[in-house]
Amino acid sequence: MDRKMANRKLIRLSQLKSKLAAENLEEIDWVTFGVIVKKITPQSANNGRTFSIWRLNDLRDLNQCVSLFLFGDVHKEHWKTDKGTV
């Protein structure tokens, strides 16, 4: 993990909104971690393609969640991932 995190900045998921407002994250090599706390049953978009929505949290502030939308190959590969997975 130390090798993978070398020269990267850890931003907690619960801090992401404030960091986005305060810093230009496009210029920083950063990483975040989240736990799937809720999964919504796969939905169909207007174009007929299926997608998933996950709610992620860092377990530090349970009121601060991020919604992650999975489309295309990412949806096909990961839609069965279990709630509670990091």
DAUR-V595346 format. One record per backbone hydrogen bond with DSSP energy under -0.5 kcal/mol. CO is the residue of the C=O (numbers start at 1). NH is the residue of the N-H. E is the energy in kcal/mol with one decimal. If there is no record, write none. Layout:
co = [CO/CO]
nh = [NH/NH]
e = [E/E]
This chain:
co = [1/2/3/5/8/9/9/10/12/12/13/15/16/17/18/19/23/24/25/28/29/31/33/35/35/36/38/40/43/45/49/51/52/53/54/54/55/55/56/57/61/63/66/67/68/69/70/71/71/72/73/74/75/78/82/85/86]
nh = [5/6/6/8/10/11/31/12/15/16/16/19/20/21/22/23/25/27/28/30/9/11/13/37/57/84/55/53/51/48/45/43/70/40/56/68/37/38/66/35/64/65/56/69/54/71/52/74/75/76/77/78/79/81/85/36/34]
e = [-2.2/-0.8/-0.6/-2.3/-0.5/-0.5/-2.3/-0.5/-1.8/-0.6/-1.0/-2.4/-2.6/-1.5/-1.6/-2.7/-1.1/-1.7/-1.1/-1.0/-2.3/-2.5/-0.5/-0.8/-1.7/-2.8/-2.9/-0.7/-2.5/-2.2/-3.2/-2.7/-2.8/-2.5/-0.5/-3.1/-2.8/-1.3/-2.2/-2.9/-2.0/-0.8/-3.2/-0.5/-2.7/-0.5/-2.0/-1.1/-1.3/-2.3/-2.4/-2.1/-2.2/-2.3/-1.5/-2.4/-0.6]
